[in-house]
Amino acid sequence: MIHARNIVKSYGEVGVLRGISLEVERGTIHGFVGPNGAGKSTFLKSIVGVVRLDSGSLHVDGVDARCDTLEVRRRVGYAPAETSLYHRMRAQELLDLSVRYHPESDRSRGLELLDAFGVPRRRRVGALSHGMKRKLILSQAIASNAPLMILDEPMEALDPEARRLVEDMLLEEVDAGRTIFLSSHDLFSTQRLCSRVTFLHHGEVLRDGLVSDLLSGRTGRLHVQLREPMTFETLPAGDGLHWTGSETSWQLCYEQPLEEVMKRISALPLAGVRDDGGSLEDLFDRLYDSTAGEAS
């Protein structure tokens, strides 16, 4: 659905995108992850023609995004990170304006989404809270019925109930055949939703792959709470077990199957065990901790 090769964009002498290449497969949810300033929003805006690239090739659904911006926009439901909207318009009016130019748009669905999110149809956009504006932007992107949705920080400012509702909606859209390219700092939602993730760092692809492959083989981590204090000397040791903590609160990093680890610690006076390894957040921390000293 998206084919990018050697994408370059600079502002003066500052390189924002430095040779990005990636592919987003049709009918999937593809995550786009990185810290602030990595170039994520710039890349997303280049897809819909808001940012003009310096070089590289970019195709969306077979259309050259650098030469035929209007046709690409017809194929994309875009929810930007910014919520600076037409404040004097009413929510329903903004929805109408946003979906009007999409050939397969579903205005009725958009109105239903506003109601499901609790966004007052006739309230002026400027009077909406930040979270309500986010819901309005998501509603228009879904209601566009475009084959590709580009979502920049879709979970930002949403409460947990709304996030879960959005996750369910996005999964339904993919089941119906749409493709979603999603940039988010919410790595828990990203892990639940995405089949593939691209990590960006200083405008370059740092890591890319299937979520299952990226997380396989990662060092696991357990938070272990004990009913009574213990010392390093009395805890199971060796064979890839690494303990940190004290008394009744410990963290265990391990390099063997979880089943084997649980057998090893089963004799301890366990009050609780929480699995905190094998997550995208853990991988994010490891990747960007290792590159923290690199120059931009």
Rosetta blueprint (number, residue, H / E / L):
1 M L
2 I E
3 H E
4 A E
5 R E
6 N E
7 I E
8 V E
9 K E
10 S E
11 Y E
12 G L
13 E L
14 V E
15 G E
16 V E
17 L E
18 R E
19 G E
20 I E
21 S E
22 L E
23 E E
24 V E
25 E L
26 R L
27 G L
28 T L
29 I E
30 H E
31 G E
32 F E
33 V E
34 G L
35 P L
36 N L
37 G L
38 A L
39 G L
40 K H
41 S H
42 T H
43 F H
44 L H
45 K H
46 S H
47 I H
48 V L
49 G L
50 V L
51 V L
52 R L
53 L L
54 D L
55 S E
56 G E
57 S E
58 L E
59 H E
60 V E
61 D L
62 G L
63 V E
64 D E
65 A L
66 R L
67 C L
68 D L
69 T H
70 L H
71 E H
72 V H
73 R H
74 R H
75 R L
76 V E
77 G E
78 Y E
79 A E
80 P L
81 A L
82 E L
83 T L
84 S L
85 L L
86 Y L
87 H L
88 R L
89 M L
90 R E
91 A H
92 Q H
93 E H
94 L H
95 L H
96 D H
97 L H
98 S H
99 V H
100 R L
101 Y L
102 H L
103 P L
104 E L
105 S L
106 D L
107 R H
108 S H
109 R H
110 G H
111 L H
112 E H
113 L H
114 L H
115 D H
116 A H
117 F H
118 G L
119 V L
120 P L
121 R L
122 R L
123 R L
124 R E
125 V H
126 G H
127 A H
128 L L
129 S L
130 H H
131 G H
132 M H
133 K H
134 R H
135 K H
136 L H
137 I H
138 L H
139 S H
140 Q H
141 A H
142 I H
143 A H
144 S L
145 N L
146 A L
147 P L
148 L E
149 M E
150 I E
151 L E
152 D E
153 E L
154 P L
155 M L
156 E L
157 A L
158 L L
159 D L
160 P H
161 E H
162 A H
163 R H
164 R H
165 L H
166 V H
167 E H
168 D H
169 M H
170 L H
171 L H
172 E H
173 E H
174 V H
175 D H
176 A L
177 G L
178 R L
179 T E
180 I E
181 F E
182 L E
183 S E
184 S L
185 H L
186 D L
187 L H
188 F H
189 S H
190 T H
191 Q H
192 R H
193 L H
194 C L
195 S L
196 R E
197 V E
198 T E
199 F E
200 L E
201 H E
202 H L
203 G L
204 E E
205 V E
206 L E
207 R E
208 D E
209 G E
210 L E
211 V H
212 S H
213 D H
214 L H
215 L H
216 S L
217 G L
218 R L
219 T L
220 G E
221 R E
222 L E
223 H E
224 V E
225 Q E
226 L E
227 R E
228 E E
229 P E
230 M E
231 T L
232 F H
233 E H
234 T H
235 L L
236 P L
237 A L
238 G E
239 D L
240 G L
241 L E
242 H E
243 W E
244 T E
245 G E
246 S E
247 E E
248 T E
249 S E
250 W E
251 Q E
252 L E
253 C E
254 Y E
255 E L
256 Q L
257 P L
258 L H
259 E H
260 E H
261 V H
262 M H
263 K H
264 R H
265 I H
266 S L
267 A L
268 L L
269 P L
270 L E
271 A E
272 G E
273 V E
274 R E
275 D E
276 D L
277 G L
278 G L
279 S L
280 L H
281 E H
282 D H
283 L H
284 F H
285 D H
286 R H
287 L H
288 Y H
289 D H
290 S H
291 T L
292 A L
293 G L
294 E L
295 A L
296 S L
